[in-house]
Amino acid sequence: MRLAFLSLLLLAAPVAVQAQTPVAPVAAEQPVDPALLAKAQPIAALILPDGTMEKMMGPMMQKMMGPMMDSMTKMPIREFLKVGGIAPERAEGLGEGTMEEMMAILDPNFRKRMDVIVNTMMPAMGRFMGRYEPDMRAGMAEAFAYRYNANELDQIAAFLKTPTGAKFGEGFMQLATDPHYIGRMQKIMPDMMKAMPEIMQSSQAELAKLPKPRTYKDLTKAERDRLTALLGADTQKAN
């Protein structure tokens, strides 16, 4: 189970790198001016043309994942275990062995397995995301219409109609997978992994102020019946 977690962590971490800011709770959608939306839609179409997500999640992401995984597997295994929840003091008692060294003993084909997962999962994810590009463009257009006024949208559109602007717009979404950008992100991965336990602990003091979640025995009969109806099973067995 621990090995499975570590393998998933290796695959998930590069995605986490791209999310440089915490995701805020989705606020209620604000209405946008239809006239501004009409100006924003062509802009969104240039920035997110058909096939963008498949390109990003397919060949581009595959090229990115290999070097990033190489970098991560050379980190001491204790850093991964800290992120997995092991007490820092216990992790510090471990040696300097790396994931690469450990897997060479436990699973000599580990890297090949990861390559197979990446080379099949990423293109599949790209195809999945590609189906939702129209929704993404619609949301992007609404965001532009909400954030910019008519004059600003006209200026953006005019720039995107120039050769330089068209090149910028079409490649903007793909900047996150550019090897120059990714190379910089790779360099922070070891430090980020070391900082994760402290980052995760930053919320512990506030969480400790909240009441603990209730268990099955704390519920009223009505609440138990409602929970059983929602789950379609006896929740006491899963408590």
The 8 nearest C-alpha neighbors of each residue, nearest first, counted from 0:
[[1, 3, 2, 4, 5, 6, 7, 83],
 [0, 2, 4, 3, 5, 83, 6, 80],
 [3, 1, 5, 4, 0, 6, 7, 102],
 [4, 2, 0, 6, 1, 5, 7, 8],
 [3, 5, 1, 7, 2, 6, 8, 0],
 [4, 6, 8, 2, 7, 3, 9, 1],
 [5, 7, 3, 9, 8, 4, 2, 10],
 [8, 6, 10, 4, 9, 5, 11, 3],
 [9, 7, 5, 11, 6, 10, 12, 4],
 [8, 10, 6, 7, 12, 11, 5, 68],
 [9, 11, 7, 8, 12, 13, 6, 14],
 [10, 12, 8, 14, 9, 13, 7, 15],
 [11, 13, 15, 14, 9, 10, 8, 16],
 [14, 12, 16, 15, 11, 10, 17, 67],
 [13, 15, 12, 16, 17, 11, 18, 10],
 [14, 16, 12, 18, 13, 17, 11, 19],
 [17, 15, 13, 14, 18, 19, 12, 184],
 [16, 18, 15, 14, 19, 13, 175, 184],
 [19, 17, 15, 16, 20, 14, 21, 22],
 [18, 20, 17, 16, 21, 15, 22, 14],
 [21, 19, 18, 22, 17, 23, 16, 15],
 [20, 22, 23, 19, 18, 24, 15, 17],
 [23, 21, 20, 24, 18, 25, 19, 15],
 [22, 24, 21, 25, 26, 20, 18, 27],
 [25, 23, 26, 22, 21, 27, 28, 20],
 [26, 24, 23, 27, 28, 22, 29, 21],
 [27, 25, 24, 28, 23, 29, 22, 30],
 [26, 28, 29, 25, 30, 24, 23, 31],
 [29, 27, 26, 30, 25, 31, 141, 142],
 [28, 30, 27, 31, 145, 26, 141, 142],
 [29, 31, 28, 32, 145, 141, 33, 27],
 [32, 30, 145, 144, 33, 29, 141, 36],
 [31, 33, 35, 34, 36, 30, 144, 145],
 [34, 32, 36, 35, 37, 31, 144, 38],
 [35, 33, 37, 36, 32, 38, 149, 144],
 [36, 34, 144, 38, 32, 37, 33, 149],
 [35, 37, 33, 39, 144, 38, 34, 141],
 [36, 38, 34, 35, 39, 40, 33, 41],
 [39, 37, 35, 36, 40, 152, 41, 34],
 [40, 38, 36, 140, 42, 37, 144, 41],
 [39, 41, 140, 43, 42, 37, 38, 36],
 [42, 40, 44, 43, 39, 45, 38, 37],
 [43, 41, 39, 45, 40, 44, 156, 46],
 [42, 44, 46, 40, 140, 45, 41, 136],
 [43, 45, 41, 47, 42, 48, 46, 40],
 [46, 44, 42, 43, 47, 48, 169, 168],
 [45, 47, 168, 169, 43, 44, 48, 42],
 [46, 48, 44, 45, 43, 51, 136, 49],
 [49, 47, 44, 45, 51, 46, 50, 169],
 [50, 48, 51, 47, 132, 129, 52, 44],
 [49, 51, 53, 52, 54, 48, 129, 132],
 [52, 50, 54, 53, 49, 48, 55, 47],
 [53, 51, 55, 54, 129, 125, 50, 56],
 [52, 54, 125, 56, 50, 55, 51, 126],
 [55, 53, 57, 51, 52, 56, 58, 50],
 [54, 56, 52, 59, 53, 57, 60, 51],
 [55, 57, 125, 60, 53, 121, 54, 122],
 [56, 58, 122, 54, 121, 53, 60, 55],
 [59, 57, 61, 60, 62, 54, 56, 55],
 [60, 58, 55, 62, 61, 57, 176, 54],
 [59, 61, 63, 56, 62, 58, 57, 55],
 [60, 62, 58, 64, 63, 59, 57, 118],
 [63, 61, 59, 60, 64, 65, 58, 66],
 [62, 64, 60, 61, 65, 66, 59, 67],
 [63, 65, 67, 61, 62, 66, 68, 60],
 [64, 66, 68, 67, 63, 62, 69, 61],
 [67, 65, 69, 68, 64, 63, 70, 62],
 [66, 68, 64, 70, 69, 65, 185, 71],
 [67, 69, 71, 65, 70, 66, 64, 72],
 [70, 68, 66, 67, 72, 71, 65, 73],
 [71, 69, 67, 68, 73, 72, 66, 74],
 [70, 72, 68, 73, 74, 69, 67, 189],
 [73, 71, 98, 99, 69, 74, 70, 68],
 [72, 74, 71, 97, 70, 99, 98, 69],
 [73, 75, 97, 72, 71, 76, 98, 189],
 [76, 74, 97, 95, 96, 77, 78, 73],
 [75, 77, 97, 98, 79, 78, 96, 74],
 [76, 78, 80, 90, 75, 79, 81, 93],
 [77, 79, 81, 76, 80, 75, 193, 192],
 [80, 78, 82, 76, 77, 81, 83, 5],
 [79, 81, 83, 77, 82, 78, 85, 76],
 [82, 80, 85, 78, 83, 84, 79, 87],
 [81, 83, 79, 80, 84, 196, 195, 78],
 [84, 82, 80, 81, 85, 79, 4, 5],
 [83, 85, 81, 82, 86, 80, 196, 87],
 [84, 86, 81, 80, 83, 87, 90, 89],
 [85, 87, 89, 88, 90, 84, 81, 80],
 [88, 86, 90, 89, 81, 91, 85, 196],
 [87, 89, 91, 90, 86, 92, 85, 81],
 [90, 88, 86, 92, 87, 91, 85, 93],
 [91, 89, 87, 77, 92, 88, 93, 86],
 [92, 90, 88, 93, 89, 87, 77, 94],
 [91, 93, 90, 89, 88, 94, 77, 87],
 [94, 92, 91, 90, 77, 95, 89, 96],
 [93, 95, 96, 92, 77, 91, 75, 76],
 [94, 96, 75, 97, 93, 76, 77, 74],
 [97, 95, 75, 94, 76, 100, 98, 101],
 [98, 96, 75, 76, 100, 99, 74, 73],
 [97, 99, 72, 101, 76, 100, 102, 73],
 [98, 100, 72, 97, 102, 101, 73, 103],
 [101, 99, 103, 97, 98, 102, 96, 104],
 [100, 102, 98, 103, 104, 99, 97, 105],
 [101, 103, 105, 106, 104, 99, 100, 98],
 [102, 104, 107, 100, 101, 106, 105, 99],
 [103, 105, 102, 101, 106, 107, 100, 99],
 [106, 104, 102, 103, 101, 107, 109, 108],
 [105, 107, 102, 109, 108, 103, 104, 101],
 [106, 108, 103, 109, 102, 104, 105, 110],
 [109, 107, 111, 106, 110, 112, 103, 102],
 [110, 108, 112, 106, 111, 107, 113, 102],
 [111, 109, 113, 112, 108, 114, 107, 115],
 [110, 112, 114, 108, 113, 109, 115, 107],
 [113, 111, 109, 115, 110, 114, 108, 116],
 [112, 114, 110, 116, 115, 111, 117, 109],
 [115, 113, 111, 117, 112, 116, 118, 110],
 [114, 116, 112, 118, 113, 117, 119, 111],
 [117, 115, 113, 119, 114, 120, 118, 112],
 [116, 118, 114, 120, 119, 115, 121, 113],
 [119, 117, 115, 116, 114, 120, 121, 61],
 [120, 118, 116, 117, 121, 122, 115, 123],
 [119, 121, 123, 117, 116, 122, 118, 124],
 [120, 122, 124, 56, 123, 57, 117, 119],
 [123, 121, 57, 125, 124, 120, 119, 56],
 [124, 122, 120, 126, 125, 121, 127, 119],
 [125, 123, 121, 127, 122, 126, 120, 128],
 [124, 126, 53, 56, 122, 128, 123, 127],
 [125, 127, 129, 123, 124, 128, 53, 122],
 [126, 128, 124, 125, 129, 130, 123, 131],
 [129, 127, 125, 130, 131, 126, 52, 124],
 [128, 130, 126, 132, 131, 127, 52, 53],
 [131, 129, 128, 127, 132, 126, 133, 134],
 [132, 130, 134, 129, 128, 133, 135, 127],
 [131, 133, 135, 129, 134, 130, 136, 128],
 [134, 132, 136, 135, 131, 137, 130, 49],
 [135, 133, 137, 131, 132, 136, 138, 139],
 [134, 136, 132, 138, 137, 133, 139, 131],
 [137, 135, 139, 133, 138, 134, 43, 132],
 [138, 136, 134, 140, 135, 139, 133, 141],
 [137, 139, 141, 135, 136, 140, 142, 134],
 [138, 140, 136, 142, 141, 137, 43, 135],
 [141, 139, 40, 39, 143, 137, 43, 142],
 [140, 142, 144, 138, 139, 143, 36, 145],
 [143, 141, 139, 145, 140, 144, 146, 138],
 [144, 142, 140, 146, 145, 141, 147, 39],
 [145, 143, 141, 36, 35, 142, 146, 147],
 [144, 146, 142, 143, 31, 147, 141, 29],
 [145, 147, 143, 144, 142, 148, 141, 31],
 [148, 146, 144, 151, 143, 145, 152, 149],
 [147, 149, 151, 150, 152, 146, 144, 35],
 [148, 150, 152, 151, 35, 153, 147, 38],
 [151, 149, 153, 152, 148, 154, 147, 155],
 [152, 150, 154, 148, 153, 149, 147, 155],
 [151, 153, 155, 149, 154, 150, 156, 147],
 [152, 154, 156, 150, 151, 155, 157, 149],
 [153, 155, 157, 151, 152, 156, 158, 150],
 [156, 154, 152, 158, 157, 153, 151, 159],
 [155, 157, 159, 153, 158, 154, 152, 42],
 [158, 156, 154, 160, 155, 159, 153, 161],
 [157, 159, 164, 155, 160, 156, 161, 154],
 [158, 160, 164, 165, 156, 161, 157, 155],
 [161, 159, 157, 158, 165, 164, 156, 162],
 [160, 162, 164, 159, 163, 158, 165, 157],
 [163, 161, 165, 164, 166, 160, 159, 158],
 [164, 162, 166, 161, 165, 167, 159, 158],
 [163, 165, 159, 167, 161, 158, 166, 162],
 [166, 164, 159, 168, 162, 167, 163, 160],
 [167, 165, 163, 164, 169, 168, 170, 162],
 [166, 168, 164, 170, 165, 169, 171, 163],
 [169, 167, 46, 165, 171, 170, 166, 45],
 [168, 170, 46, 166, 167, 171, 45, 165],
 [171, 169, 173, 167, 168, 172, 166, 174],
 [170, 172, 168, 173, 174, 167, 169, 46],
 [173, 171, 174, 170, 175, 46, 47, 169],
 [172, 174, 170, 175, 171, 176, 55, 177],
 [173, 175, 177, 176, 171, 172, 170, 180],
 [174, 176, 173, 177, 180, 172, 17, 181],
 [177, 175, 174, 173, 59, 178, 181, 60],
 [176, 178, 174, 180, 179, 175, 181, 173],
 [179, 177, 181, 180, 182, 176, 63, 62],
 [180, 178, 182, 177, 181, 183, 176, 184],
 [181, 179, 183, 182, 177, 178, 184, 175],
 [180, 182, 184, 178, 183, 179, 185, 177],
 [183, 181, 185, 179, 184, 180, 178, 186],
 [182, 184, 181, 180, 186, 185, 179, 187],
 [183, 185, 181, 186, 182, 187, 180, 188],
 [186, 184, 182, 188, 183, 187, 67, 181],
 [185, 187, 184, 183, 188, 182, 189, 190],
 [186, 188, 190, 184, 185, 189, 191, 183],
 [187, 189, 191, 185, 190, 186, 192, 184],
 [190, 188, 192, 191, 187, 193, 74, 186],
 [191, 189, 193, 187, 188, 192, 194, 186],
 [190, 192, 188, 194, 193, 189, 187, 195],
 [191, 193, 195, 189, 194, 190, 188, 78],
 [194, 192, 190, 191, 195, 78, 189, 196],
 [193, 195, 191, 192, 197, 196, 198, 190],
 [194, 196, 198, 192, 197, 193, 199, 82],
 [197, 195, 199, 198, 194, 82, 200, 81],
 [198, 196, 200, 199, 195, 194, 201, 193],
 [199, 197, 195, 201, 200, 196, 194, 202],
 [198, 200, 196, 197, 201, 195, 202, 203],
 [201, 199, 197, 203, 202, 198, 196, 204],
 [202, 200, 198, 199, 203, 197, 204, 205],
 [201, 203, 200, 205, 204, 206, 199, 198],
 [202, 204, 206, 200, 205, 201, 207, 199],
 [205, 203, 207, 206, 202, 208, 201, 200],
 [206, 204, 207, 208, 203, 202, 209, 201],
 [207, 205, 203, 208, 209, 204, 202, 210],
 [206, 208, 204, 205, 209, 203, 210, 211],
 [209, 207, 206, 205, 210, 204, 203, 211],
 [208, 210, 206, 207, 211, 205, 212, 204],
 [211, 209, 212, 208, 207, 206, 213, 205],
 [210, 212, 213, 209, 207, 208, 206, 214],
 [213, 211, 210, 214, 209, 217, 215, 218],
 [212, 214, 217, 211, 215, 218, 216, 210],
 [215, 213, 217, 216, 212, 238, 218, 211],
 [214, 216, 217, 218, 238, 235, 213, 223],
 [215, 217, 214, 218, 213, 219, 235, 223],
 [218, 216, 214, 215, 213, 219, 223, 222],
 [219, 217, 216, 215, 222, 223, 220, 214],
 [218, 220, 222, 221, 223, 217, 216, 224],
 [219, 221, 223, 222, 224, 218, 225, 216],
 [220, 222, 224, 219, 223, 225, 218, 226],
 [221, 223, 225, 219, 220, 224, 218, 226],
 [224, 222, 220, 226, 225, 221, 218, 227],
 [223, 225, 227, 221, 222, 226, 220, 228],
 [224, 226, 222, 228, 223, 227, 221, 229],
 [227, 225, 223, 229, 228, 224, 222, 230],
 [226, 228, 224, 230, 232, 225, 233, 229],
 [227, 229, 225, 231, 226, 230, 224, 232],
 [230, 228, 226, 227, 231, 225, 232, 224],
 [231, 229, 227, 232, 228, 226, 234, 233],
 [230, 232, 228, 227, 229, 233, 226, 234],
 [233, 231, 230, 227, 234, 228, 229, 236],
 [232, 234, 235, 227, 236, 231, 237, 230],
 [233, 235, 237, 236, 227, 232, 238, 226],
 [236, 234, 238, 237, 233, 215, 216, 223],
 [237, 235, 234, 238, 233, 232, 215, 227],
 [236, 238, 234, 235, 233, 232, 215, 230],
 [237, 235, 236, 234, 215, 214, 216, 233]]
